[in-house]
Amino acid sequence: MGGFALMSELRTALPALAVLAALAGCGSKESKPLAAGTEKLASIPEYMTGDECLFCHRDKVGVSWRENAHRSAIREADREDPALAALASAGIKESGEVDYLLGGKRRTRFLRKKEYGRLELLSAAWVPGETGDEGKLIEAGARRWDRETFPSGCGGCHTTGFDSSTLRFMDISIDCFACHGDVDRSHANDPKLVFLSATRDDGKTLLNSACAQCHARDGRSRRTNLPFPANFIAGGDLFADFAIDTSPAALETPSKTDRHIIESLRDVSAGAPGALACIDCHQVHPNSTRKHRRLTAGAACIGCHGEGKPGRVRWTRDVHNKTCDY
């Protein structure tokens, strides 16, 4: 239905693969690291798709999901999109081969389908202009379709059901499984069976895990050394495999966004008084900042807003990160 149409295009069953046991620990360089996990990494289950979920959740979730940034982590190529239009206007023949677009406000990358569960990334990219300025194409000279970069650098966070052992995915973009995990089909009679359900309390460490699997952009899988966890299923122990540095040195990152996330992971894992989990501020359904705006001002605000009352302090959201290549 609507918001999930493009994500179901490549869906089919993948072979179940045995996965090695995870190493313990989180990999933090702090004296008190994030909690270590002991569970084994799981194979990708045959999960419920977003189309199935929307059958019941179409009124509350469906109406806002179409505009949600998670849904458009990858989106179908629109020939009128400024990035793709610029590629075509420059006479670049690969513009006719683009099936999907990745990114948007800061950089747009071009993708094409080639094999089942894999996408290729064009070496050229589009950088939108600042206010009043035109955008520009970069690396548009010696162009090539790269079949390695997307599966090894992007796929684990921009697709759903990504299998690190095969570097293939089940669904394009972010589906319900990515955040809610493997949902029991009988949950209609017992909502507490669903991870992130409002009827249950999973604890802030698990809640942060669901977000940190992708938003902790400097993390690394111990098993694969890829910049996303190996076959993580939301609701499980992310830190059994995913090493995230929460040391003081890591907090020197120039990105306020990355620093804010690392601070939350550090404080929640340490049980610090007043520590905020991601969903204490951020609300995915609907895509709203209302919870953020209603919070009492505190130390967590200073990283982005600086000293003073947050609503009156001008700030910039620096999201540059080498993992994401912008």
PyMOL commands that set and color helices and strands:
alter all, ss='L'
color gray80, all
select helices_A, chain A and resi 2-4+6-8+50-65+71-73+82-89+93-97+149-158+176-180+187-189+191-193+204-215+238-240+250-252+256-270+278-281+290-294+299-305+310-312
alter helices_A, ss='H'
color red, helices_A
select strands_A, chain A and resi 74-76+100-103+108-115+118-127+136-138+145-146+159-160+171-172+220-221+242-243
alter strands_A, ss='S'
color yellow, strands_A
deselect
rebuild
show_as cartoon
